[in-house]
């Protein structure tokens, strides 16, 4: 299995960057590549650093590291660079994804101690975190906003149903989906979801991808608990890297952002769910849907001991309803769909983060349970994109890079 996992990464290697899987996702994705870098680090440290170098090649002058970097052309994915309308080299999208990159960089550095490679990526990571604060928390609330569901990485989560209902289904772009030609449409976001997704792309393209204008016109604006938790963890990891290659002023700056995120995430605890949940920043309402993202503050070290116990209890209750943890949506929720993308399936990368969080919080038993079930479903179904929580069967794309990377991390 270890060698098969390495073979998946090598097969999806496009010469310094890795695609999630051939055809379905033929470019470099932001958070995918961070996990992939950690996977490569277990057997090829230099190649792991290359992955982060290529990710930062797509960085904008204002610090944004985009969701997708279009290093090469492909007709297998929609929306491609012509839809985003961004004249850059390499071409990119104009939105971001959960910022795992600093966490990956710390993982790489602690394995090989390559200060030179760290020094190359650190300035880009620092600029990226500054971008989050400037572009996505302009009012200094402590929580960063996401302006498109794709930025959360959990594209069609039921948590977005309410906020997305405000987004019109009209588009100025002709929608030519490619994903449903590769994957059973029953596993993918619905046509109406894509109409709203593309309406947002049209809106921000017309705003010139300028952060302040995007903020003003955004019909979708949420404080996603997953993104904020991953950012807090990344800030902690960036601070550790700043102790090695950063300045005293940068360390003070990063510590200030950490304090703001800690306070902001604490406000997202939902006692009725027994976990954290995001907030609609337009209506002010909590996005009170149980989800795997609601456990990610554990990964950030942002849960109190009492909250750790409550979240372990929630997982115990969920385990009586599904065969494999952690479903992306609470299995007792009316919105739960076990095979439709982020509305129910289990994702190995999220499991890894949740297990790391429980372990760091001192709950070794729950961490071991999640890790064991994750290994078991990969052993059963292979390196697929995601898994059916009812029986661990594989779903989505095949030979998937980040699932292979997680296998190597768990191994």
N, C-alpha and C positions, 0 to 999 in steps of 0.2 A: 504493500500500500504506500509506503514511503516513496519508493521509486516511481510508482505510478503518479503520485502527487507531483513529484519533481518533473516528470515527463509532461504533465499538463501545463506547468509553468513554462517549460521550454517550448512546447508546441505553440503556446499563445504569445510567445516572445516575438516582437516585431523589430528587434534590433535596438534595445535600450529601453523600450517601454512594452507593456503587456496589455493585450486586449482581454476583456473579461471572458469572452468566448468568440469563436469565429462566426462571422455573418450576423448573428443577432446583435452583438455589440462590437463593432469592428474598429473602435478607436480607444483612446486612453481615457479612462474615467478616474476622477479625482480620488474618491475614497477607496475604490477598488485597488488602485495602485499602491496606496499606503499599506493595505493588508498584504498585497502581493510582495511588496518590498520586505516585509517581515518574514514572509514565507521563503523568499530567496535567501534571506540572511541566515537561514538554518543550514544552507549548503553552498552558497556562492555569495559571500559578503560584497564583493566588488559589484556584481550585477545588481544587488539590492540597492546600493547607492545610485547606480545608473537610473533605476526606476524613479527615484526622487529627483534626480537631476533633470530628467525628461519632463517630469510633472512641472517643475519650476520654469522650464523653457516656455510654457504657456502662460506664465504669470503676466498680468497687466502692470502698467506703470503705477497704478494706484494701490497695488498689492493683491488684487483679486487673483486667486487661483481658480480657474473656471471648472465647471462640472465636467466638461468634455474638452479634450484637445484633439483636433482633427489633424494628426500628423500626416496622414495619407488619405487619398480619396477612396470612397466606397459608396456604392448605390444600395447597400443592404440595410441602411438605417435612415429613419426619418424621425425628427427633422435634422437634416444635414446643414452644413455651413451656409448654404444659400438661403435658408430660412432665417437664420440668425442675423445675416447681413452685416457681419463684423469683419472689417478689412484689417486683418492682422496676419502675421506669419510667426508661428503656425496659426491657422484659423482655430477659433474656439467658440464655445457658447458664451453667453453674457451673464450667467448665473453660476453659483458655486454648489458645493456639497459639504456634508459634515467633515470638519477639518481633522482628519486622523493623521496627517502628515508629520506633525511634530512628535506625536506619540511613536510613529514608525522610526523617525530619526533617532530618538532616544534609544529605542530598542536596538537599532543597528549599532549605535555608538557604544552601548554597553556590552555588545557582543565582540566588537573588533577594536574598539578604542582608536579608530581612525580619525584623528583630530583634523587632518587636512580635508577629508571628505565632509566632515561635520561643518567646518568653516565655510565650505562652498554653499551648503544649503541653508545655514542658519539665517543669513540676512533675508532670504526669501520667506522663510517661515515667520520671522518677526514682522515683516511687512504684511504678510497675509493676516496675522492676528490683529494688527493695527487696522487693517481694512474692515474686519468684522466690527470693530468698535466704531469706526468712523461712518461706515456705510449702513450698518444694520442696527446700531443703537445710537443714533444721532442725539437723542435726548438724555443719554447717560443713565438709563434705567437699571443697567446691570444685566438685562436679558437681550440677546440679539434676535432680530426678526428674520424670518424667511419669507420671501416674496413669491415663491413658486413651490408647489409640492415636490417638484424634482430636486429642489435644494435640500430637502430633508433626507433624500435617499429612499424614503418610504412612500413612493409616489402616490398610491391610491389608498392610503390608510383611511379607515373610517373616521379617524380624528379630523380629517379635512372635509368631510361631507358638508358640515354646516358652513364653514367659511367659503368653500367652493361653490355652494349654491348661489352665492352672490355674483359669481363670475359668469358673464354671458357665454352662450355656446356659439355665437357668431365669430367668424374668423375672416381675415383678409388673405389668409394663406390656404391654398388647396391642400387638404390633408391626404397624404398618400402613405398610409401606414405600411411598414415592412414587417413589424414584429409578428403580426398575426399570420404572416406567410411562413414563419419559421416555427411558431409555437401555437398550440391549440388556443383559439381565442377565449375559451372558457377560463384560461389561466391568466389572461392579460386584462389590463384596464379596459373598461367599456368604451364604446364609441363616444358617448357623451362626455366621459372623462377627458378624452383626447381633444375634443372640441374646446373644452375649458382650458386645458393645458396650452393649446396653441393660441387661444385668445390672449392669454397672459404673455406669451412670447411676442405676439403682435403688438401688444400694449407697450412693452418695454423696448422693443425695437423702435417704435415711434418716438419713445422718450430718449432715443440715442444711447441707451445703456448707461446713462449718467446717473449715479447713485441717488442724488438728491431728487431728481425728477422722477425716478422709479419709485422712490419712497412716497412722493406726493400722489402719484396716480395709481398706486397699487390697490386693486380690489381684493387682493388676498395678502394678508399680513398677519402672521402668527408667530408666537414665541414657542417654537417647537422644543419640547423637553429633551428629545434625543440630540438635536443639534447643540443645544446649550450645554448639555452634560458632556458631550464629546469635546466641545470647545474648552470647557473647564478642565477636563483631563489633559487636553493638549496644552493648555496654558501652564499647568503644573509641570508637564514634561518640558515645555519650552524654557521654563524657569531653571530647571535642572541643567539644560544645555547652556543657558546663559551663564551659569556658574563656571562653565568651562571656557566658552568663547565669547561671551557677552560682556558688556560694560556694567558698572554699578548702577548707572542711570537706567539702563534697560531692565535690570533686575527689579528695580523699584517700580518701574512702569508696569511690568508684567504682574508683579505682586498686587498692584492696585486693581488690575483687571480681574485677577482671581478673586479678590474680596468682593467685587461687584457681582460676579457670577455666582458666588456662594450665596449671597443674599437673595439674588433673583431666583435661583433654583429652589431655595427653601420656600419661597412663596408659591411654588407649583405643587406642593404636596396636597393630595386629595384623600382625606381620611375615609370617605365613603368608598373609594376604590382600593384603599390599602397600597397605593403607589402614587407616583407623580404623574401629572398630565399637563399638556401645554395650555396656552391661552390664546384666544382670538384677540388680536390687538386692535381690531376695528370695533367689535361689539363689546369687548371686555369680558366675554364669557369664557369659562373653563371648557376645554375640549375633553370632556369627561368620558372618555372611552378607554377601557382597559386595553393595554397594548404592551408589546415587548419593549417599546421605547420608554415606557414608564418605569422600567427597572434600571435604565442607564445612568441615573445619578449615582448608583453604586459604583460604576466604573470611574466616576469623577471624584469619588470620596466625599460625596455631598449628602449622604444619608446618616441620620442619627442612629444609635444602636436600637432604639425602639422601632424606627422605620425599617431597619434591616430585618427585624423579627417579623414585622407585619408583611413585608414583601415576600419573605420565605413562606409565610402562611398562605399568601395568595397563590404562589406557585404550587404549593401542596394541594390546594383546592383545584387548580387547573389540571394537575396531573391525574386527577380522578375522572377527568372528562376527555383527555386525549392520551395517546400512547407516548408521544414524544414532546418534550418541552424544547423551546419556549415558543408557542404560537404567536404570530405577530399581532393578532387581535384576541382578546379574551374569548375563550371558547364558549362561554355562556352569554356572550353579547349577541343581540339580534343581527348585528352586521357581520358576524363571523362567517367567512367563506373559506373552507380549508384549502382550496386550490387556486384561489384568485390572487395572485401576486402578493401585495402587502395587507390583504384583508384576512389572513389566517395562516398561511404557510410558515414553516420554521426556516430561519436563515442561520447558517453556521456562524457567520461573522458576528451577528447580534448575540448569539449564544456565547461566543467566546468572550465578548465584552461583559456580558452579565455575569458569567462565571468568574472572570477576573475580579469583578466588583465584589461578589460575595466572598471570594477568597481573601481579598484585601480587607474586608470588613470583619473577618474572623469567623465566617460561617463556612467552614471547610466542607461540611456535609452537603450543603446545597450546591456549592461549587462543583464538588465531585459528581453529584447527580447529573448536573447539566453537561459537564464534560463527557461523562460516560455515555449519556444518551446521544450526544452529538457524534462521538466516535462511532457509536453503534449504527446510527442512521447512514453515515457515510460508508461504513463497511457494507451495509446492506444495499445501498442504492447508488454508490459511486459519487463522483465529484460533480454533482448536478447543481443547478442554480439554487433551488430551495426544495423543501420537503413537506409532505403531507403529514400534519401533526397526528392524524388518526392512526397511521401505521408506519410512518417513516419512509414511505415510497417517494421516489424522486420525481421532481416536476421542474418545469421551466427549461432553460438551456442546459446543454450537456458540456462536459469537459470544462468546467467553470473554474477560473483562476482563483478567486478568493476562497472557494470551498477547499481547493487543494492546499492553499496557503494555511488555512485554519487547521487542516489535518496535520500539517507539518508542525504548527505551533503546539497543537495538543500532543503530538508524538514526542 
